[in-house]
Amino acid sequence: MVLTKALEAYGKYFRMIVAIVLPVGIVIGMILCGISNSEYHKLDYLLIFNVPGWLLSPLWIGALIYSLSMLESGQEITYKNAIKHGLKTWWKLAIIGIIVIGFQSLHMVFEFYKYNLSWLYYPIIVVIIMRYIFILPVLTLESRGAIESLRRSAELSQGKRLSMFFEFIALWVLLNVVKFLLTMLLGWAGNFQAIWFTQVYFIVITGMIEPVITSLIVVWIYYYYLEQSRSTIEQENIEQFEYD
């Protein structure tokens, strides 16, 4: 099961994952904390749509996927090379973040529409996500144009979307339970701290806990991508052999 393999890899490479994720996550948390304390309320939209998160997270996502691919191929990986690759692919993955922000805005439009079309929003989003769920590793590891990357992602997910959907839901529930428990513990601890703990609390949740937890989903997507890529290559070899 891919989820089991992803969990094993997550535990095995946890220190590397934290080293890649936390620097970017803390910066995001500090920016969001600054926005929340700002008296300029027009900036609240950056907080509502988590714009800093969607635009900066691709830095660690690209670095993490690249690092996993190097480790799985038996090659050495250095922190410098991982970050360098994250910077190299940042702009491509950031476009995905911008698209996500656009869909979040669309959700608000659906909710405020006269006939309340929000019930249409979630099925559409689920279909899009499961069809193009491999877009992150494809953009990070393969040299393809935008249309080719979308086509490649759709091809890899074909036949696996339903099973991946249920695995994704199970993983999402698990991670949110962990996040909830950690948030409750920090909230409980915060009752005995000074006022400044609110600032630290915001940074810890949004800048540390959330990205580290979310990184497990990225690891899971990568290992599914790896399995599907290998299956595709094997199928192509079989077809070539039969043709010859």
Buried (B, 14 or more C-beta within 10 A) or exposed (E): EBBEBBBEBBEEBEEBBBBBBBBBBBBBBBBBBBBBEEEEEEBEEBBEBBBBBBBBBBBBBBBBBBBBBBBEEEEEBEEEBBBEBBEEBBEBBBBBBEBBBEBBEBBEEBEEEEEEBBEEBEEEBBEEBBBBBBBBBBBBBBEBEEEEBBBBBBEBBEEBBEEBBEBBEEBEEBBEEBBEEBBEEBEEEBEEEEEEBBBBBBBBBBBBBBBBBBBBBBBBBBBBBBBBBEEBEEEEEEEEEEEE
